[in-house]
Structures are given as structure tokens and as C-alpha cells.
């Protein structure tokens, strides 16, 4: 591996890490929603989860723009 290849790999790894860090608040919100359902604070419902997930996806796309995750 040449020094240039190492630099390219390091740059890609740094970009991936930055993207994951940016998405962390949204993942934490999803985890907290799941824990709230598990504790009985919210009703266990696939429809409610889908509605929450759509809102989180929209918020993530509005906040992060082109850096938001895509499925």
C-alpha cells in the first residue's frame, strides 16, 4: 500500500466516522423511543413506530441534508 493509498483510506474512514457521529442523536432518539415502549410509557404499536420513524427520517434529512443516511 502506497502512502497515497493510506491517505485516501484515512480520508474515507474519517468521513464515515463523521457521518456516523452526525447521525448519533437520531439513533439515540430511536433507542429512547424503544425503551419508552418497553417500559410501557408509550403504546406498543407498529403504526405508532412507523409514524415516529417517518418523523425521525424527515428530521434527519432536514438537519443533515446531503449527509443524511439513505436506505
TIVEXBA-700852 format. One record per residue (C-alpha): residue number from 1; x, y, z. Coordinates in steps of 0.001 Angstrom, whole numbers, always signed. Layout:
residues N
{NUM,{X,Y,Z}}
...
//
This chain:
residues 71
{1,{+0,+0,+0}}
{2,{+1460,+3327,-1036}}
{3,{+1371,+6440,+1160}}
{4,{-1230,+7915,-1192}}
{5,{-3482,+4855,-762}}
{6,{-3148,+5200,+3001}}
{7,{-4176,+8847,+2811}}
{8,{-7222,+8018,+679}}
{9,{-8249,+5233,+3076}}
{10,{-7767,+7512,+6108}}
{11,{-9873,+10219,+4458}}
{12,{-12694,+7772,+3711}}
{13,{-12559,+6404,+7264}}
{14,{-12692,+9931,+8694}}
{15,{-15683,+10840,+6510}}
{16,{-17517,+7673,+7574}}
{17,{-16801,+8359,+11249}}
{18,{-18013,+11958,+10936}}
{19,{-21213,+10781,+9229}}
{20,{-21883,+8241,+11986}}
{21,{-21301,+10860,+14687}}
{22,{-23736,+13228,+12976}}
{23,{-26400,+10509,+12943}}
{24,{-25894,+9597,+16604}}
{25,{-28603,+11925,+18030}}
{26,{-31209,+10364,+15729}}
{27,{-30156,+6844,+16697}}
{28,{-30336,+7825,+20359}}
{29,{-33874,+9169,+19878}}
{30,{-34903,+5883,+18256}}
{31,{-33358,+3944,+21136}}
{32,{-35110,+6104,+23717}}
{33,{-38449,+5624,+21962}}
{34,{-37906,+1873,+22025}}
{35,{-37055,+1951,+25731}}
{36,{-40153,+4059,+26453}}
{37,{-42298,+1462,+24681}}
{38,{-40536,-1319,+26573}}
{39,{-41234,+442,+29890}}
{40,{-44888,+938,+28968}}
{41,{-44737,+4730,+28630}}
{42,{-45901,+4502,+25017}}
{43,{-48316,+2054,+23464}}
{44,{-46734,-881,+21639}}
{45,{-47918,-244,+18094}}
{46,{-46407,-835,+14677}}
{47,{-48356,+2147,+13323}}
{48,{-47044,+4464,+16043}}
{49,{-43485,+3243,+15419}}
{50,{-43857,+3817,+11671}}
{51,{-45149,+7346,+12280}}
{52,{-42272,+8071,+14677}}
{53,{-39745,+6628,+12229}}
{54,{-41067,+8766,+9359}}
{55,{-40746,+11861,+11542}}
{56,{-37194,+10951,+12569}}
{57,{-36239,+10253,+8966}}
{58,{-37613,+13610,+7846}}
{59,{-35888,+15430,+10700}}
{60,{-32605,+13696,+9880}}
{61,{-32882,+14659,+6209}}
{62,{-33790,+18271,+7029}}
{63,{-30974,+18573,+9550}}
{64,{-28164,+16776,+7732}}
{65,{-29189,+17443,+4141}}
{66,{-26984,+15542,+1690}}
{67,{-25139,+13841,+4576}}
{68,{-28291,+12095,+5839}}
{69,{-28430,+8322,+5549}}
{70,{-30351,+6759,+2717}}
{71,{-31963,+3335,+2644}}
//
